[in-house]
Amino acid sequence: MTYVTPDLCDEHPDQVVAAAPGFRNFGGVLSFGGKVVTVKCFEDNSRVKELVDEDGTGKVMVVDAGGSMRRACLGDMLAEKAVKNGWAGIIMYGCVRDVDVLAELPLGVQALGAHPMKTDKKGIGEVNIPVTFHGVTFVPGSYVYADNNGIISSPLPLV
């Protein structure tokens, strides 16, 4: 399904909050949305790795990677697992890598930037807690929609 965030904002002005600019599309799906599943981690993508192995049908993983511009918390192998398990997309408050492969996958991916260095794997991170970045608090079970215009969050499904 294609989502147009300006239209959703116009149709539901009292239900949406828009994230501040700064994200860009890296995935092969430029418009995506779904139920929020959150991860909070910093330069350790162990929890992201665990979640991409779970059923992600109708869900978007929102990862608060602390805005790190020193490591990539998502690369081609994890993104391919996310596709295999039905995830609609991943929003990364941090970096991704293997961007040429990500662009070919049927997965929505938005991130702050690209970085070639992988993360450490220490098993550190939290899942399904509220995370806040770019002026929005993303709550597990709420909804998020993203396209080239931006990222919006809503407590209820908009479509």
N, C-alpha and C positions, 0 to 999 in steps of 0.2 A: 504494500500500500504506500502511496506517495502522500506525504504531509507537506503542507506549505505553512510554515510558522507564522508569516504575517497574516494569513487568512484565519488561522486558529486564534491569534491574538485579537483580531477584529471581531470574531464571532463569540469569544469568551473573555472579554477584557477583565472581568472580575475574578476569573479562575486561574489565570496564568501569571507566572513571574518569568521574566526573560533574564538569562545570564548575560553578564557584561561581555562585550566582544573579546576576541582573542583566540578562539578555536578555529581550526580549519579541518576540512574533510580529507581523509586519507583512504577511506574504504571505497569499494566498488559500488556501494549503495549510497547515494547522495542525500536521501531523505529517509529517515527512519524514526520509529517511536515504539514505546511499549512501557510495561510495568518496570519500575525501578528496583534493581538489586544493587546494593552499594558495597564498595570495598574501600577501606582506608589503609594505605600502606605508604612507605617511603623507601624508594630505591630497593624494594624487595617485592617481587611479583608472585610470591608463593601462593597467596590467596586467589589472585587472578587465575593462576594455573589450575587451582582446584575447581574454581567456578566454571571455567570453560568446559570442563568435563561433565557438568550437570546439564539437565534439560533447560534450555534457555528460550523455549518457544514463547513468543510474545513478550520477551523481556529485553531490557537494555541494562547492561552493566555500567554503573557510574563509578569510576575509580578516582578517589582522591589520593593522588600520588604526591601530594604536597607541592605540586607545581615544579617538581624537580626537572631541571634542564640538563642534568648530568648523566642520567640513565634512562633507558627505554623500558617501560613496564609491559609493553605488548610488542610482539613480533609476529612473523609469518606462521610459526608453528602453533602458537596459542590461538591466533586468529583462525587458522584452519580448523582447529578443534571447536572453536565457537561456532563456525559455520556448520560443521558436522552435527552439532547439538542444538541447532535451531535458534541461536541468539540473533535478535534483530540488529543489535549494535552494541558498541562500546564507546563511552565517552571517557576520555583519559585526561585528567587534570595533571598533565605531565607529558612525557614523550613516548613515541612509538618508533619502531625501526622496520626494516624490510619494506619500505614504503611502496616500492614498485610492485611487490607481490600483493600487499594490502589493497592496492588500487584495482587489482583484478578479481578480488574475492567478493562474493555476494554478501557483504557484511557492511553495515554502517560503522564508520570509525571516525570520531572527531578527537583531536588532541591539540595541545599547544604547539608541538613541533616534533621534529625527528631528531634522533640521536643514535649513533651506531653501537653504543656500549650497552650490554645487557645488565640486568640487575643482579644483586646477590640473592641467594635463596636461603634465608634463615628461618622461614616459617613465621615471619612476623607480619601482623596485619589483623584488621578486624573486618567482619562481614556483617552486613545488614544493620548498620547504625546510621543515624543521620550524618551527612557530610555537607560541609559548606565551602563553596568556592565561587568566585566571580559573582558574588552578590545573591546567590541562591542556596537555600538549604534543600538538598535532595533527600527525601524521606523514603525508606524502603516501602514498597507497596504503592507509592504515588506513581505518577506517569511523567514521562519525558518525551519530547519530540525535538528532532534536530534536522536541519537542512543547511544550505549555503547561506541562509539569512541569519541563523543563530540557533540557540538552544533555549527551549522553554520548558517549564515544569508546571504541573497541575496536580492537585490532590485527587482529581477524578479523571477518568478517561474522557477525551474530547471528541473521539470519533467512535 
